[in-house]
Every structure is written in structure tokens, then in C-alpha cells.
Amino acid sequence: MSGKKTAADLAADLQDIEVVMIRTSLSRASIYRRMAQGNFPKQRKLGARTVWAKSDIDRFCAEVIGDGSMGDCMGQDLAA
């Protein structure tokens, strides 16, 4: 493996609002309200799209649970 990221890898690193809502279990309004309060990662404009960096959302999720063992998704059923 060369360590270079593919286009698919790069696309997975950018998440739209629908994915962010699922991963954080927050509503669209809650996300934007928290952003305005400075309590949520800022979105980034990518052409006409608005996206969040996966690493920013990972960090947010880890901070919410406090121990950094968040995994991929706050809304994920961890028992499955």
C-alpha cells in the first residue's frame, strides 16, 4: 500500500449534513445552533456543497463521551 489516498478515501473524509446528523444524533437545527454557539465544528464549503471533515466530527463525538473511545457513530447500536 502506497499510503496515498484515493478519491473514495477523500470523499469519505468529507461528510454532508445528513451523515453528520446520523453520526451525532443531532437535528439539523441543533447542529447549526451549536455551531453558532461555538460548540460544534464549522462546516466547509466545497463548491456548492457544505461538508464537515470526518476528523472534526470524530473529535466532537469523542469529546461528548469524554474518553475518546467514541468509534464511528454516536447513533450506532454498539450491541450489534
C-alpha positions in Angstrom: 0.0 0.0 0.0 1.5 3.3 -1.0 -0.2 5.4 1.7 -1.8 7.7 -0.9 -5.5 8.4 -0.5 -7.9 7.5 -3.3 -10.8 9.7 -4.5 -13.1 7.4 -2.5 -10.9 7.9 0.7 -11.1 11.6 0.2 -14.8 11.6 -0.3 -15.3 9.5 2.9 -13.3 12.2 4.8 -16.0 14.8 3.9 -19.4 14.3 5.3 -22.6 16.1 4.4 -25.3 17.3 6.9 -27.3 14.1 6.6 -24.3 11.9 7.6 -23.4 14.4 10.4 -26.9 14.2 11.7 -26.8 10.4 11.9 -23.4 10.2 13.4 -24.1 12.8 16.1 -27.8 12.0 16.7 -28.4 15.7 16.5 -31.1 17.5 14.4 -30.1 19.9 11.7 -31.3 22.8 13.8 -29.2 21.6 16.8 -26.1 21.3 14.7 -26.4 24.9 13.4 -27.4 26.2 16.8 -24.3 24.6 18.4 -22.1 26.0 15.5 -23.4 29.5 16.2 -22.6 29.0 19.9 -19.1 27.7 19.0 -19.9 24.2 20.4 -19.7 22.3 17.1 -17.2 22.0 14.3 -17.6 24.6 11.5 -18.8 23.3 8.1 -16.7 23.9 5.0 -17.8 25.0 1.6 -16.8 22.7 -1.3 -18.2 24.3 -4.4 -21.9 24.2 -4.0 -21.7 21.6 -1.2 -21.4 22.1 2.5 -19.4 19.4 4.3 -17.7 18.6 7.6 -14.3 17.0 7.9 -14.8 13.5 9.3 -11.9 14.1 11.7 -13.7 17.1 13.2 -16.9 15.1 13.8 -14.8 12.2 15.2 -13.2 14.7 17.6 -16.6 16.2 18.6 -18.1 12.7 19.2 -15.1 11.7 21.4 -15.4 14.9 23.4 -19.1 14.2 24.0 -18.4 10.9 25.6 -15.3 12.1 27.3 -12.9 9.2 26.9 -12.0 9.2 23.2 -13.5 5.7 22.5 -16.4 7.0 20.5 -15.9 4.8 17.4 -17.6 5.7 14.2 -21.0 6.9 15.3 -22.9 8.3 18.3 -26.2 6.9 16.9 -24.7 3.5 16.1 -26.1 0.5 18.0 -22.9 -0.7 19.7 -24.5 -4.0 20.7 -25.0 -5.0 17.1 
